[in-house]
């Protein structure tokens, strides 16, 4: 389960559009599996909906290295459970 609170120490900028259901975070920090360039991530607040869409369209699990780069605060697990 994704925690309700997250810190964004490496963020260069955070954009919260008025009335939006998402935010954009730009970071220049690289990590395993990430580029050395600036990266912008669009984060939707409805994580359950995102999970369902991702599993339906891209049912591929992340490698442990890639998972660690994207979600260092979470223990590695298969991205989509069997049958989802």
N, CA, C and O atoms as a GROMACS GRO file, in nm:
protein
  336
    1UNK      N    1   0.084  -0.117   0.000
    1UNK     CA    2   0.000   0.000   0.000
    1UNK      C    3   0.090   0.124   0.000
    1UNK      O    4   0.187   0.131   0.074
    2UNK      N    5   0.055   0.220  -0.082
    2UNK     CA    6   0.131   0.344  -0.091
    2UNK      C    7   0.094   0.433   0.028
    2UNK      O    8  -0.024   0.451   0.057
    3UNK      N    9   0.194   0.489   0.095
    3UNK     CA   10   0.163   0.575   0.210
    3UNK      C   11   0.090   0.701   0.166
    3UNK      O   12   0.105   0.747   0.053
    4UNK      N   13   0.013   0.757   0.258
    4UNK     CA   14  -0.062   0.880   0.228
    4UNK      C   15   0.027   1.002   0.225
    4UNK      O   16  -0.012   1.106   0.173
    5UNK      N   17   0.147   0.990   0.281
    5UNK     CA   18   0.239   1.102   0.290
    5UNK      C   19   0.370   1.063   0.225
    5UNK      O   20   0.420   0.952   0.248
    6UNK      N   21   0.426   1.152   0.147
    6UNK     CA   22   0.556   1.126   0.084
    6UNK      C   23   0.636   1.255   0.086
    6UNK      O   24   0.581   1.364   0.069
    7UNK      N   25   0.766   1.243   0.107
    7UNK     CA   26   0.854   1.360   0.100
    7UNK      C   27   0.910   1.369  -0.040
    7UNK      O   28   0.924   1.268  -0.109
    8UNK      N   29   0.942   1.489  -0.082
    8UNK     CA   30   0.992   1.512  -0.218
    8UNK      C   31   1.124   1.588  -0.211
    8UNK      O   32   1.137   1.695  -0.271
    9UNK      N   33   1.223   1.534  -0.138
    9UNK     CA   34   1.350   1.603  -0.118
    9UNK      C   35   1.420   1.637  -0.249
    9UNK      O   36   1.483   1.743  -0.259
   10UNK      N   37   1.412   1.551  -0.347
   10UNK     CA   38   1.486   1.569  -0.472
   10UNK      C   39   1.409   1.655  -0.574
   10UNK      O   40   1.459   1.679  -0.683
   11UNK      N   41   1.290   1.699  -0.540
   11UNK     CA   42   1.208   1.775  -0.635
   11UNK      C   43   1.267   1.913  -0.660
   11UNK      O   44   1.301   1.985  -0.567
   12UNK      N   45   1.278   1.948  -0.788
   12UNK     CA   46   1.317   2.084  -0.827
   12UNK      C   47   1.195   2.174  -0.833
   12UNK      O   48   1.203   2.292  -0.801
   13UNK      N   49   1.081   2.116  -0.874
   13UNK     CA   50   0.957   2.192  -0.877
   13UNK      C   51   0.839   2.096  -0.863
   13UNK      O   52   0.847   1.979  -0.901
   14UNK      N   53   0.731   2.148  -0.807
   14UNK     CA   54   0.606   2.074  -0.792
   14UNK      C   55   0.494   2.163  -0.842
   14UNK      O   56   0.482   2.278  -0.798
   15UNK      N   57   0.412   2.113  -0.931
   15UNK     CA   58   0.300   2.189  -0.987
   15UNK      C   59   0.170   2.123  -0.945
   15UNK      O   60   0.150   2.003  -0.964
   16UNK      N   61   0.081   2.204  -0.887
   16UNK     CA   62  -0.050   2.157  -0.844
   16UNK      C   63  -0.156   2.240  -0.917
   16UNK      O   64  -0.190   2.349  -0.870
   17UNK      N   65  -0.208   2.192  -1.030
   17UNK     CA   66  -0.304   2.273  -1.104
   17UNK      C   67  -0.432   2.294  -1.025
   17UNK      O   68  -0.478   2.204  -0.954
   18UNK      N   69  -0.489   2.410  -1.036
   18UNK     CA   70  -0.613   2.443  -0.968
   18UNK      C   71  -0.725   2.350  -1.014
   18UNK      O   72  -0.751   2.338  -1.133
   19UNK      N   73  -0.789   2.285  -0.919
   19UNK     CA   74  -0.899   2.194  -0.951
   19UNK      C   75  -0.857   2.065  -1.015
   19UNK      O   76  -0.942   1.986  -1.056
   20UNK      N   77  -0.728   2.040  -1.026
   20UNK     CA   78  -0.678   1.919  -1.091
   20UNK      C   79  -0.683   1.797  -1.001
   20UNK      O   80  -0.698   1.809  -0.879
   21UNK      N   81  -0.671   1.681  -1.061
   21UNK     CA   82  -0.667   1.556  -0.985
   21UNK      C   83  -0.529   1.493  -0.994
   21UNK      O   84  -0.514   1.372  -0.974
   22UNK      N   85  -0.426   1.576  -1.023
   22UNK     CA   86  -0.290   1.527  -1.039
   22UNK      C   87  -0.192   1.636  -1.001
   22UNK      O   88  -0.230   1.752  -0.981
   23UNK      N   89  -0.067   1.598  -0.990
   23UNK     CA   90   0.040   1.695  -0.970
   23UNK      C   91   0.158   1.654  -1.055
   23UNK      O   92   0.171   1.538  -1.092
   24UNK      N   93   0.245   1.749  -1.086
   24UNK     CA   94   0.365   1.723  -1.166
   24UNK      C   95   0.487   1.754  -1.080
   24UNK      O   96   0.493   1.859  -1.017
   25UNK      N   97   0.582   1.664  -1.078
   25UNK     CA   98   0.705   1.680  -1.002
   25UNK      C   99   0.822   1.669  -1.098
   25UNK      O  100   0.832   1.573  -1.175
   26UNK      N  101   0.911   1.766  -1.095
   26UNK     CA  102   1.032   1.764  -1.177
   26UNK      C  103   1.152   1.746  -1.086
   26UNK      O  104   1.166   1.815  -0.985
   27UNK      N  105   1.239   1.654  -1.124
   27UNK     CA  106   1.358   1.625  -1.046
   27UNK      C  107   1.478   1.606  -1.138
   27UNK      O  108   1.463   1.558  -1.251
   28UNK      N  109   1.595   1.643  -1.092
   28UNK     CA  110   1.718   1.622  -1.166
   28UNK      C  111   1.800   1.510  -1.108
   28UNK      O  112   1.908   1.479  -1.157
   29UNK      N  113   1.750   1.450  -1.003
   29UNK     CA  114   1.823   1.343  -0.936
   29UNK      C  115   1.814   1.215  -1.015
   29UNK      O  116   1.705   1.175  -1.058
   30UNK      N  117   1.927   1.151  -1.035
   30UNK     CA  118   1.925   1.023  -1.105
   30UNK      C  119   1.936   0.910  -1.003
   30UNK      O  120   1.971   0.932  -0.887
   31UNK      N  121   1.905   0.792  -1.047
   31UNK     CA  122   1.912   0.674  -0.963
   31UNK      C  123   1.921   0.552  -1.052
   31UNK      O  124   1.921   0.565  -1.174
   32UNK      N  125   1.929   0.433  -0.993
   32UNK     CA  126   1.937   0.312  -1.074
   32UNK      C  127   1.818   0.304  -1.170
   32UNK      O  128   1.703   0.310  -1.128
   33UNK      N  129   1.846   0.290  -1.297
   33UNK     CA  130   1.742   0.278  -1.397
   33UNK      C  131   1.684   0.409  -1.445
   33UNK      O  132   1.596   0.409  -1.531
   34UNK      N  133   1.733   0.522  -1.393
   34UNK     CA  134   1.685   0.653  -1.435
   34UNK      C  135   1.795   0.726  -1.509
   34UNK      O  136   1.913   0.696  -1.491
   35UNK      N  137   1.757   0.821  -1.593
   35UNK     CA  138   1.857   0.897  -1.668
   35UNK      C  139   1.920   1.004  -1.581
   35UNK      O  140   1.873   1.032  -1.471
   36UNK      N  141   2.029   1.065  -1.630
   36UNK     CA  142   2.097   1.173  -1.559
   36UNK      C  143   2.029   1.308  -1.584
   36UNK      O  144   2.068   1.408  -1.524
   37UNK      N  145   1.930   1.310  -1.671
   37UNK     CA  146   1.864   1.435  -1.707
   37UNK      C  147   1.751   1.465  -1.610
   37UNK      O  148   1.720   1.386  -1.520
   38UNK      N  149   1.690   1.582  -1.631
   38UNK     CA  150   1.572   1.617  -1.552
   38UNK      C  151   1.458   1.526  -1.594
   38UNK      O  152   1.440   1.496  -1.712
   39UNK      N  153   1.381   1.482  -1.497
   39UNK     CA  154   1.266   1.396  -1.521
   39UNK      C  155   1.143   1.463  -1.463
   39UNK      O  156   1.148   1.517  -1.352
   40UNK      N  157   1.031   1.460  -1.537
   40UNK     CA  158   0.905   1.511  -1.485
   40UNK      C  159   0.808   1.395  -1.475
   40UNK      O  160   0.790   1.318  -1.570
   41UNK      N  161   0.745   1.384  -1.360
   41UNK     CA  162   0.650   1.277  -1.333
   41UNK      C  163   0.513   1.338  -1.310
   41UNK      O  164   0.500   1.433  -1.233
   42UNK      N  165   0.411   1.284  -1.374
   42UNK     CA  166   0.274   1.324  -1.353
   42UNK      C  167   0.215   1.222  -1.255
   42UNK      O  168   0.212   1.102  -1.284
   43UNK      N  169   0.170   1.269  -1.142
   43UNK     CA  170   0.118   1.181  -1.038
   43UNK      C  171  -0.031   1.206  -1.019
   43UNK      O  172  -0.073   1.315  -0.979
   44UNK      N  173  -0.109   1.105  -1.047
   44UNK     CA  174  -0.254   1.112  -1.032
   44UNK      C  175  -0.290   1.078  -0.888
   44UNK      O  176  -0.228   0.989  -0.828
   45UNK      N  177  -0.387   1.146  -0.833
   45UNK     CA  178  -0.428   1.120  -0.695
   45UNK      C  179  -0.506   0.990  -0.680
   45UNK      O  180  -0.508   0.932  -0.572
   46UNK      N  181  -0.569   0.943  -0.787
   46UNK     CA  182  -0.651   0.821  -0.780
   46UNK      C  183  -0.563   0.700  -0.812
   46UNK      O  184  -0.565   0.648  -0.923
   47UNK      N  185  -0.487   0.656  -0.713
   47UNK     CA  186  -0.391   0.548  -0.735
   47UNK      C  187  -0.458   0.414  -0.764
   47UNK      O  188  -0.402   0.332  -0.836
   48UNK      N  189  -0.576   0.390  -0.709
   48UNK     CA  190  -0.647   0.265  -0.738
   48UNK      C  191  -0.684   0.257  -0.886
   48UNK      O  192  -0.669   0.152  -0.948
   49UNK      N  193  -0.734   0.367  -0.943
   49UNK     CA  194  -0.769   0.372  -1.084
   49UNK      C  195  -0.645   0.352  -1.170
   49UNK      O  196  -0.648   0.278  -1.269
   50UNK      N  197  -0.535   0.418  -1.133
   50UNK     CA  198  -0.410   0.403  -1.208
   50UNK      C  199  -0.362   0.259  -1.208
   50UNK      O  200  -0.321   0.206  -1.311
   51UNK      N  201  -0.367   0.196  -1.092
   51UNK     CA  202  -0.324   0.056  -1.080
   51UNK      C  203  -0.406  -0.033  -1.173
   51UNK      O  204  -0.350  -0.118  -1.243
   52UNK      N  205  -0.538  -0.014  -1.174
   52UNK     CA  206  -0.624  -0.095  -1.260
   52UNK      C  207  -0.592  -0.073  -1.407
   52UNK      O  208  -0.585  -0.170  -1.483
   53UNK      N  209  -0.574   0.051  -1.448
   53UNK     CA  210  -0.542   0.082  -1.589
   53UNK      C  211  -0.406   0.024  -1.626
   53UNK      O  212  -0.392  -0.037  -1.733
   54UNK      N  213  -0.307   0.043  -1.541
   54UNK     CA  214  -0.173  -0.009  -1.571
   54UNK      C  215  -0.174  -0.160  -1.584
   54UNK      O  216  -0.111  -0.214  -1.675
   55UNK      N  217  -0.242  -0.229  -1.495
   55UNK     CA  218  -0.244  -0.375  -1.501
   55UNK      C  219  -0.319  -0.425  -1.624
   55UNK      O  220  -0.285  -0.530  -1.679
   56UNK      N  221  -0.421  -0.350  -1.666
   56UNK     CA  222  -0.498  -0.389  -1.784
   56UNK      C  223  -0.418  -0.364  -1.912
   56UNK      O  224  -0.427  -0.443  -2.007
   57UNK      N  225  -0.341  -0.256  -1.917
   57UNK     CA  226  -0.272  -0.218  -2.040
   57UNK      C  227  -0.125  -0.259  -2.044
   57UNK      O  228  -0.072  -0.285  -2.152
   58UNK      N  229  -0.058  -0.266  -1.931
   58UNK     CA  230   0.085  -0.298  -1.924
   58UNK      C  231   0.111  -0.395  -1.809
   58UNK      O  232   0.175  -0.356  -1.711
   59UNK      N  233   0.065  -0.519  -1.817
   59UNK     CA  234   0.077  -0.611  -1.704
   59UNK      C  235   0.218  -0.669  -1.686
   59UNK      O  236   0.234  -0.790  -1.673
   60UNK      N  237   0.318  -0.582  -1.687
   60UNK     CA  238   0.457  -0.624  -1.672
   60UNK      C  239   0.509  -0.574  -1.538
   60UNK      O  240   0.494  -0.456  -1.507
   61UNK      N  241   0.569  -0.660  -1.461
   61UNK     CA  242   0.625  -0.620  -1.333
   61UNK      C  243   0.759  -0.551  -1.353
   61UNK      O  244   0.830  -0.578  -1.450
   62UNK      N  245   0.792  -0.463  -1.261
   62UNK     CA  246   0.920  -0.392  -1.265
   62UNK      C  247   1.030  -0.477  -1.204
   62UNK      O  248   1.006  -0.553  -1.110
   63UNK      N  249   1.152  -0.465  -1.256
   63UNK     CA  250   1.265  -0.532  -1.195
   63UNK      C  251   1.289  -0.471  -1.058
   63UNK      O  252   1.243  -0.359  -1.031
   64UNK      N  253   1.360  -0.540  -0.971
   64UNK     CA  254   1.386  -0.487  -0.837
   64UNK      C  255   1.466  -0.357  -0.843
   64UNK      O  256   1.440  -0.266  -0.763
   65UNK      N  257   1.562  -0.345  -0.936
   65UNK     CA  258   1.640  -0.221  -0.949
   65UNK      C  259   1.552  -0.103  -0.988
   65UNK      O  260   1.562   0.006  -0.930
   66UNK      N  261   1.466  -0.125  -1.087
   66UNK     CA  262   1.377  -0.017  -1.134
   66UNK      C  263   1.278   0.021  -1.024
   66UNK      O  264   1.251   0.139  -1.002
   67UNK      N  265   1.225  -0.079  -0.954
   67UNK     CA  266   1.132  -0.054  -0.843
   67UNK      C  267   1.200   0.033  -0.737
   67UNK      O  268   1.142   0.130  -0.690
   68UNK      N  269   1.321  -0.003  -0.701
   68UNK     CA  270   1.396   0.072  -0.599
   68UNK      C  271   1.418   0.217  -0.642
   68UNK      O  272   1.411   0.309  -0.559
   69UNK      N  273   1.444   0.239  -0.771
   69UNK     CA  274   1.464   0.374  -0.822
   69UNK      C  275   1.335   0.456  -0.815
   69UNK      O  276   1.339   0.576  -0.784
   70UNK      N  277   1.222   0.394  -0.843
   70UNK     CA  278   1.095   0.465  -0.846
   70UNK      C  279   1.026   0.473  -0.711
   70UNK      O  280   0.963   0.574  -0.679
   71UNK      N  281   1.037   0.367  -0.631
   71UNK     CA  282   0.966   0.358  -0.504
   71UNK      C  283   1.060   0.314  -0.391
   71UNK      O  284   1.039   0.207  -0.334
   72UNK      N  285   1.161   0.392  -0.358
   72UNK     CA  286   1.258   0.349  -0.258
   72UNK      C  287   1.200   0.327  -0.119
   72UNK      O  288   1.260   0.259  -0.036
   73UNK      N  289   1.084   0.384  -0.093
   73UNK     CA  290   1.020   0.372   0.038
   73UNK      C  291   0.930   0.249   0.049
   73UNK      O  292   0.878   0.221   0.156
   74UNK      N  293   0.913   0.176  -0.061
   74UNK     CA  294   0.825   0.059  -0.061
   74UNK      C  295   0.902  -0.068  -0.091
   74UNK      O  296   0.996  -0.068  -0.170
   75UNK      N  297   0.863  -0.176  -0.027
   75UNK     CA  298   0.923  -0.307  -0.052
   75UNK      C  299   0.880  -0.357  -0.191
   75UNK      O  300   0.765  -0.338  -0.230
   76UNK      N  301   0.973  -0.420  -0.264
   76UNK     CA  302   0.943  -0.468  -0.399
   76UNK      C  303   0.832  -0.571  -0.396
   76UNK      O  304   0.826  -0.656  -0.307
   77UNK      N  305   0.743  -0.563  -0.495
   77UNK     CA  306   0.639  -0.662  -0.516
   77UNK      C  307   0.604  -0.663  -0.664
   77UNK      O  308   0.635  -0.568  -0.736
   78UNK      N  309   0.541  -0.770  -0.708
   78UNK     CA  310   0.496  -0.774  -0.847
   78UNK      C  311   0.401  -0.658  -0.869
   78UNK      O  312   0.318  -0.628  -0.784
   79UNK      N  313   0.413  -0.594  -0.984
   79UNK     CA  314   0.330  -0.476  -1.013
   79UNK      C  315   0.183  -0.512  -1.025
   79UNK      O  316   0.097  -0.437  -0.978
   80UNK      N  317   0.152  -0.623  -1.087
   80UNK     CA  318   0.013  -0.665  -1.105
   80UNK      C  319  -0.003  -0.809  -1.058
   80UNK      O  320   0.074  -0.898  -1.094
   81UNK      N  321  -0.103  -0.829  -0.977
   81UNK     CA  322  -0.130  -0.963  -0.927
   81UNK      C  323  -0.187  -1.048  -1.039
   81UNK      O  324  -0.249  -0.996  -1.132
   82UNK      N  325  -0.166  -1.176  -1.033
   82UNK     CA  326  -0.215  -1.269  -1.134
   82UNK      C  327  -0.366  -1.256  -1.147
   82UNK      O  328  -0.438  -1.257  -1.047
   83UNK      N  329  -0.414  -1.243  -1.271
   83UNK     CA  330  -0.557  -1.237  -1.295
   83UNK      C  331  -0.617  -1.099  -1.289
   83UNK      O  332  -0.738  -1.084  -1.308
   84UNK      N  333  -0.536  -0.995  -1.263
   84UNK     CA  334  -0.592  -0.859  -1.259
   84UNK      C  335  -0.589  -0.796  -1.396
   84UNK      O  336  -0.631  -0.682  -1.412
   0.00000   0.00000   0.00000
